[in-house]
Amino acid sequence: MQYTMMDYFSNGQGSQGSQGSSIGIIDAQDYEMLNAIKMYTQRIDFDISTHDKAMNTLRKVEKTYWQYCCKIPHYPKLTFSRYFRYVCDLFNEEWNYAKYVNLKTQYNCYKKSIPTAGAMIHYHENNEIYMLLVRNNRAKVFSLPKGKQENKDETIKEIAIREVLEETGLDISSYINNDHLLSSSDGSEVDANDSIEIDEIVPANKHYICKSVIYDVRLHKKVMHFENYDEEEIVDIKWVNCEDILANPQLYSRQVKSACQIILDKYTFVI
């Protein structure tokens, strides 16, 4: 059975904007999907009165998009642009997709300015080095545990600790180095606990790979049991020998391969 977006609105499911929907005909599965999207986004206050508020609103929308992808895998797969278009049509008369497509372009630029941090976690055994990697439910390759800053008060170090905890269940706060992490473009040192803009920093004695601040975290023993992590987002966690990463690069992200080479260069000694 097929519906139009007008049917959806006339049944009291959504609030149609003055210019009408741009989505058109939807089938029964899409009809159910729209209810799911509304459920995830119903608590968002669509405030675009200022640039900062607009960026914060779109960030909340994107967060619900990943919830949609993780929790409702049987629904049609949507790009964020398509998901955003549904949201525009469903929830606010002034939230017209055609009018605010430029705003989404601004958001894509804004996201690049959000600090990202994580850790290259490793342990050594019998002259072999193993890295801890994760794979989320949207990825075909393994990556380092990492993520973006959630609020402007969160420091680079706090981002790394929180993201590793969320993605692996490991608390690395007692392992992470408290020394100076980065240096600014003028050569002065920046403390790891400072709130800093990612575009204003360059690497020093720690590692800045693919626009992410990555801490070097060496464990003294291999952790085999992982719990209390986000199992909806992370579908696999495993230790991988660094040599295996280099031998099978197609299975790992570019960041993993960069981190692997850094670790080998740092900890491998030629006698």
DRENDO-1510 file (C-alpha; in Angstrom, 1 decimal, always signed):
<recs>
REC; n; res; u; v; w
REC; 1; MET; +0.0; +0.0; +0.0 .
REC; 2; GLN; +1.2; +3.5; -0.8 .
REC; 3; TYR; +0.6; +6.8; +1.0 .
REC; 4; THR; +1.3; +10.4; +0.2 .
REC; 5; MET; +2.9; +12.7; +2.8 .
REC; 6; MET; -0.4; +14.5; +2.9 .
REC; 7; ASP; -2.0; +11.2; +4.2 .
REC; 8; TYR; +0.7; +11.1; +6.9 .
REC; 9; PHE; +0.0; +14.7; +8.0 .
REC; 10; SER; -3.8; +14.3; +7.8 .
REC; 11; ASN; -3.6; +11.3; +10.2 .
REC; 12; GLY; -2.1; +13.6; +12.8 .
REC; 13; GLN; +1.3; +12.1; +12.5 .
REC; 14; GLY; +3.3; +15.2; +11.5 .
REC; 15; SER; +3.0; +18.9; +11.0 .
REC; 16; GLN; +3.1; +20.0; +7.4 .
REC; 17; GLY; +5.0; +23.2; +6.4 .
REC; 18; SER; +3.3; +25.9; +4.5 .
REC; 19; GLN; +5.1; +24.9; +1.3 .
REC; 20; GLY; +4.2; +21.3; +1.6 .
REC; 21; SER; +6.2; +18.1; +1.5 .
REC; 22; SER; +9.0; +17.5; -1.0 .
REC; 23; ILE; +9.1; +13.8; -0.3 .
REC; 24; GLY; +6.1; +12.7; -2.3 .
REC; 25; ILE; +4.7; +9.1; -2.4 .
REC; 26; ILE; +5.7; +6.8; +0.5 .
REC; 27; ASP; +4.9; +3.1; +0.9 .
REC; 28; ALA; +3.9; +1.3; +4.1 .
REC; 29; GLN; +7.4; +0.6; +5.3 .
REC; 30; ASP; +8.3; +4.3; +4.8 .
REC; 31; TYR; +5.2; +5.2; +6.7 .
REC; 32; GLU; +6.5; +3.2; +9.6 .
REC; 33; MET; +9.9; +4.7; +9.1 .
REC; 34; LEU; +8.5; +8.2; +9.5 .
REC; 35; ASN; +7.1; +7.4; +12.8 .
REC; 36; ALA; +10.5; +6.1; +13.9 .
REC; 37; ILE; +12.2; +9.3; +12.8 .
REC; 38; LYS; +9.6; +11.4; +14.6 .
REC; 39; MET; +10.2; +9.4; +17.8 .
REC; 40; TYR; +13.9; +10.0; +17.7 .
REC; 41; THR; +13.7; +13.7; +16.9 .
REC; 42; GLN; +10.6; +14.8; +18.9 .
REC; 43; ARG; +12.5; +16.3; +21.8 .
REC; 44; ILE; +14.7; +18.5; +19.6 .
REC; 45; ASP; +14.1; +22.2; +19.9 .
REC; 46; PHE; +14.6; +23.3; +16.3 .
REC; 47; ASP; +16.2; +26.6; +17.1 .
REC; 48; ILE; +18.1; +28.2; +14.2 .
REC; 49; SER; +17.8; +31.8; +15.5 .
REC; 50; THR; +21.6; +32.1; +15.6 .
REC; 51; HIS; +24.4; +30.3; +13.8 .
REC; 52; ASP; +25.6; +28.6; +17.0 .
REC; 53; LYS; +22.1; +27.4; +17.9 .
REC; 54; ALA; +21.5; +26.2; +14.3 .
REC; 55; MET; +24.7; +24.2; +14.3 .
REC; 56; ASN; +23.8; +22.7; +17.7 .
REC; 57; THR; +20.3; +21.8; +16.3 .
REC; 58; LEU; +21.8; +20.1; +13.3 .
REC; 59; ARG; +24.2; +18.2; +15.5 .
REC; 60; LYS; +21.3; +16.9; +17.6 .
REC; 61; VAL; +19.5; +15.8; +14.4 .
REC; 62; GLU; +22.7; +14.0; +13.2 .
REC; 63; LYS; +22.9; +12.2; +16.5 .
REC; 64; THR; +19.4; +10.9; +16.1 .
REC; 65; TYR; +20.3; +9.8; +12.6 .
REC; 66; TRP; +23.0; +7.5; +13.9 .
REC; 67; GLN; +20.5; +6.2; +16.5 .
REC; 68; TYR; +18.2; +5.4; +13.6 .
REC; 69; CYS; +21.0; +3.6; +11.7 .
REC; 70; CYS; +22.0; +1.6; +14.7 .
REC; 71; LYS; +18.7; +0.7; +16.2 .
REC; 72; ILE; +16.5; +0.2; +13.2 .
REC; 73; PRO; +18.6; -1.6; +10.7 .
REC; 74; HIS; +15.6; -3.2; +8.9 .
REC; 75; TYR; +14.3; +0.2; +7.8 .
REC; 76; PRO; +15.6; +1.6; +4.4 .
REC; 77; LYS; +19.1; +2.9; +4.6 .
REC; 78; LEU; +19.2; +6.7; +4.4 .
REC; 79; THR; +22.0; +9.1; +3.9 .
REC; 80; PHE; +22.1; +11.9; +6.4 .
REC; 81; SER; +21.0; +14.3; +3.7 .
REC; 82; ARG; +17.9; +12.2; +3.0 .
REC; 83; TYR; +17.2; +11.7; +6.7 .
REC; 84; PHE; +17.5; +15.5; +7.2 .
REC; 85; ARG; +15.1; +16.0; +4.4 .
REC; 86; TYR; +12.5; +13.8; +6.1 .
REC; 87; VAL; +13.0; +15.7; +9.4 .
REC; 88; CYS; +12.6; +19.1; +7.7 .
REC; 89; ASP; +9.2; +18.0; +6.3 .
REC; 90; LEU; +7.9; +16.4; +9.5 .
REC; 91; PHE; +8.6; +18.7; +12.3 .
REC; 92; ASN; +8.5; +22.4; +11.7 .
REC; 93; GLU; +6.7; +24.7; +9.4 .
REC; 94; GLU; +9.7; +26.9; +9.0 .
REC; 95; TRP; +12.1; +24.0; +8.7 .
REC; 96; ASN; +12.0; +23.8; +4.9 .
REC; 97; TYR; +14.6; +21.7; +3.3 .
REC; 98; ALA; +15.0; +23.8; +0.2 .
REC; 99; LYS; +15.4; +26.9; +2.2 .
REC; 100; TYR; +17.9; +25.5; +4.6 .
REC; 101; VAL; +20.0; +23.3; +2.3 .
REC; 102; ASN; +22.7; +26.1; +2.6 .
REC; 103; LEU; +22.5; +25.7; +6.4 .
REC; 104; LYS; +23.4; +22.0; +6.0 .
REC; 105; THR; +26.4; +23.0; +3.9 .
REC; 106; GLN; +27.5; +25.3; +6.7 .
REC; 107; TYR; +27.1; +22.4; +9.1 .
REC; 108; ASN; +29.3; +20.2; +7.0 .
REC; 109; CYS; +32.0; +22.8; +7.4 .
REC; 110; TYR; +31.3; +23.3; +11.1 .
REC; 111; LYS; +31.8; +19.6; +11.8 .
REC; 112; LYS; +35.3; +19.7; +10.5 .
REC; 113; SER; +36.1; +22.2; +13.3 .
REC; 114; ILE; +34.9; +19.9; +16.1 .
REC; 115; PRO; +37.9; +18.4; +17.9 .
REC; 116; THR; +38.2; +14.6; +17.6 .
REC; 117; ALA; +40.3; +12.5; +20.0 .
REC; 118; GLY; +41.0; +8.9; +20.8 .
REC; 119; ALA; +43.7; +6.4; +21.6 .
REC; 120; MET; +46.0; +3.9; +20.0 .
REC; 121; ILE; +45.9; +1.3; +22.7 .
REC; 122; HIS; +48.5; -1.4; +22.6 .
REC; 123; TYR; +50.3; -4.1; +24.6 .
REC; 124; HIS; +53.5; -6.0; +24.0 .
REC; 125; GLU; +54.1; -9.7; +24.2 .
REC; 126; ASN; +57.1; -11.8; +23.1 .
REC; 127; ASN; +58.5; -9.0; +21.0 .
REC; 128; GLU; +55.1; -8.6; +19.3 .
REC; 129; ILE; +52.9; -5.4; +19.5 .
REC; 130; TYR; +49.1; -5.7; +19.5 .
REC; 131; MET; +46.7; -2.8; +18.9 .
REC; 132; LEU; +43.1; -2.6; +20.2 .
REC; 133; LEU; +40.7; -1.9; +17.3 .
REC; 134; VAL; +37.0; -1.5; +17.0 .
REC; 135; ARG; +34.5; -1.8; +14.1 .
REC; 136; ASN; +31.2; +0.1; +14.2 .
REC; 137; ASN; +28.0; -1.1; +12.6 .
REC; 138; ARG; +28.4; +1.2; +9.7 .
REC; 139; ALA; +32.0; +0.4; +8.8 .
REC; 140; LYS; +33.6; -2.3; +6.7 .
REC; 141; VAL; +37.0; -1.8; +8.3 .
REC; 142; PHE; +38.4; -1.6; +11.8 .
REC; 143; SER; +39.4; +1.7; +13.3 .
REC; 144; LEU; +40.8; +3.3; +16.5 .
REC; 145; PRO; +38.4; +4.1; +19.3 .
REC; 146; LYS; +37.8; +7.8; +19.0 .
REC; 147; GLY; +35.1; +10.4; +18.6 .
REC; 148; LYS; +34.1; +14.1; +18.6 .
REC; 149; GLN; +33.9; +16.6; +21.4 .
REC; 150; GLU; +30.4; +16.7; +22.9 .
REC; 151; ASN; +30.6; +20.2; +24.4 .
REC; 152; LYS; +33.0; +23.1; +24.3 .
REC; 153; ASP; +34.0; +22.6; +27.9 .
REC; 154; GLU; +35.3; +19.1; +27.2 .
REC; 155; THR; +39.1; +19.0; +26.9 .
REC; 156; ILE; +41.0; +16.9; +24.4 .
REC; 157; LYS; +42.1; +14.5; +27.1 .
REC; 158; GLU; +38.5; +14.1; +28.3 .
REC; 159; ILE; +37.2; +13.4; +24.8 .
REC; 160; ALA; +39.7; +10.6; +24.4 .
REC; 161; ILE; +38.9; +9.0; +27.8 .
REC; 162; ARG; +35.2; +9.2; +27.2 .
REC; 163; GLU; +35.2; +7.9; +23.7 .
REC; 164; VAL; +37.4; +4.9; +24.6 .
REC; 165; LEU; +35.2; +4.1; +27.5 .
REC; 166; GLU; +32.0; +4.3; +25.3 .
REC; 167; GLU; +33.5; +2.2; +22.5 .
REC; 168; THR; +35.5; -0.5; +24.5 .
REC; 169; GLY; +34.4; -0.2; +28.1 .
REC; 170; LEU; +38.0; +0.5; +29.1 .
REC; 171; ASP; +38.9; +3.3; +31.4 .
REC; 172; ILE; +42.2; +4.6; +30.3 .
REC; 173; SER; +42.3; +7.6; +32.6 .
REC; 174; SER; +45.1; +6.1; +34.7 .
REC; 175; TYR; +47.2; +5.2; +31.6 .
REC; 176; ILE; +46.9; +8.4; +29.6 .
REC; 177; ASN; +49.9; +10.7; +29.6 .
REC; 178; ASN; +49.4; +14.0; +31.5 .
REC; 179; ASP; +52.4; +15.6; +29.9 .
REC; 180; HIS; +52.0; +18.4; +27.3 .
REC; 181; LEU; +50.1; +17.0; +24.4 .
REC; 182; LEU; +50.5; +19.5; +21.5 .
REC; 183; SER; +52.1; +22.7; +20.6 .
REC; 184; SER; +50.4; +25.7; +18.9 .
REC; 185; SER; +51.4; +27.1; +15.6 .
REC; 186; ASP; +53.7; +29.6; +17.2 .
REC; 187; GLY; +55.7; +26.8; +18.9 .
REC; 188; SER; +54.4; +27.4; +22.4 .
REC; 189; GLU; +53.2; +24.4; +24.3 .
REC; 190; VAL; +49.5; +23.6; +24.9 .
REC; 191; ASP; +48.4; +21.6; +27.9 .
REC; 192; ALA; +46.5; +18.4; +27.4 .
REC; 193; ASN; +43.8; +19.6; +29.7 .
REC; 194; ASP; +43.2; +22.8; +27.9 .
REC; 195; SER; +40.1; +23.4; +25.6 .
REC; 196; ILE; +41.6; +24.1; +22.2 .
REC; 197; GLU; +40.5; +24.5; +18.6 .
REC; 198; ILE; +41.7; +21.6; +16.5 .
REC; 199; ASP; +42.7; +23.9; +13.6 .
REC; 200; GLU; +45.0; +25.9; +15.8 .
REC; 201; ILE; +47.3; +23.0; +16.8 .
REC; 202; VAL; +50.1; +21.0; +15.3 .
REC; 203; PRO; +51.7; +17.8; +16.6 .
REC; 204; ALA; +54.5; +17.8; +19.2 .
REC; 205; ASN; +55.6; +14.8; +21.3 .
REC; 206; LYS; +52.2; +13.1; +20.9 .
REC; 207; HIS; +50.4; +12.2; +17.7 .
REC; 208; TYR; +48.0; +14.1; +15.5 .
REC; 209; ILE; +46.8; +11.7; +12.8 .
REC; 210; CYS; +44.2; +12.5; +10.1 .
REC; 211; LYS; +42.9; +15.5; +12.0 .
REC; 212; SER; +42.4; +13.6; +15.2 .
REC; 213; VAL; +44.4; +13.8; +18.5 .
REC; 214; ILE; +45.4; +10.3; +19.2 .
REC; 215; TYR; +47.0; +9.3; +22.6 .
REC; 216; ASP; +49.6; +6.6; +22.9 .
REC; 217; VAL; +48.3; +4.3; +25.6 .
REC; 218; ARG; +50.3; +1.2; +26.4 .
REC; 219; LEU; +48.7; -1.4; +28.6 .
REC; 220; HIS; +50.7; -3.8; +30.8 .
REC; 221; LYS; +48.5; -6.7; +30.2 .
REC; 222; LYS; +46.1; -7.9; +27.5 .
REC; 223; VAL; +42.4; -7.2; +28.3 .
REC; 224; MET; +40.3; -10.1; +27.0 .
REC; 225; HIS; +36.8; -9.3; +28.3 .
REC; 226; PHE; +35.0; -6.2; +27.1 .
REC; 227; GLU; +31.8; -5.0; +28.7 .
REC; 228; ASN; +29.7; -1.9; +29.3 .
REC; 229; TYR; +30.4; -0.4; +25.9 .
REC; 230; ASP; +27.9; +0.8; +23.3 .
REC; 231; GLU; +27.0; -2.6; +21.7 .
REC; 232; GLU; +24.6; -1.0; +19.3 .
REC; 233; GLU; +27.3; +1.1; +17.7 .
REC; 234; ILE; +30.3; -1.2; +18.1 .
REC; 235; VAL; +29.9; -4.7; +16.7 .
REC; 236; ASP; +33.5; -6.0; +17.1 .
REC; 237; ILE; +36.5; -5.3; +19.3 .
REC; 238; LYS; +39.7; -7.2; +18.9 .
REC; 239; TRP; +43.5; -7.1; +19.4 .
REC; 240; VAL; +45.5; -7.2; +16.2 .
REC; 241; ASN; +49.2; -7.8; +15.7 .
REC; 242; CYS; +50.8; -4.7; +14.1 .
REC; 243; GLU; +52.5; -6.9; +11.5 .
REC; 244; ASP; +49.1; -8.3; +10.5 .
REC; 245; ILE; +47.8; -4.8; +10.0 .
REC; 246; LEU; +50.6; -3.9; +7.6 .
REC; 247; ALA; +50.1; -7.2; +5.8 .
REC; 248; ASN; +46.4; -6.7; +5.3 .
REC; 249; PRO; +45.9; -3.0; +5.0 .
REC; 250; GLN; +42.5; -3.3; +3.3 .
REC; 251; LEU; +40.9; -4.4; +6.6 .
REC; 252; TYR; +41.9; -1.3; +8.5 .
REC; 253; SER; +41.3; +2.5; +8.3 .
REC; 254; ARG; +44.0; +4.9; +7.1 .
REC; 255; GLN; +44.3; +6.1; +10.7 .
REC; 256; VAL; +44.9; +2.6; +12.0 .
REC; 257; LYS; +47.7; +2.1; +9.5 .
REC; 258; SER; +49.3; +5.5; +10.4 .
REC; 259; ALA; +49.1; +4.7; +14.1 .
REC; 260; CYS; +50.5; +1.2; +13.6 .
REC; 261; GLN; +53.6; +2.6; +11.8 .
REC; 262; ILE; +54.1; +5.2; +14.6 .
REC; 263; ILE; +54.0; +2.5; +17.3 .
REC; 264; LEU; +56.4; +0.2; +15.4 .
REC; 265; ASP; +58.8; +3.1; +14.8 .
REC; 266; LYS; +58.6; +4.1; +18.5 .
REC; 267; TYR; +58.9; +0.7; +20.2 .
REC; 268; THR; +60.8; -1.5; +17.8 .
REC; 269; PHE; +64.5; -1.5; +18.4 .
REC; 270; VAL; +67.1; -2.7; +16.0 .
REC; 271; ILE; +70.0; -4.4; +17.7 .
</recs>
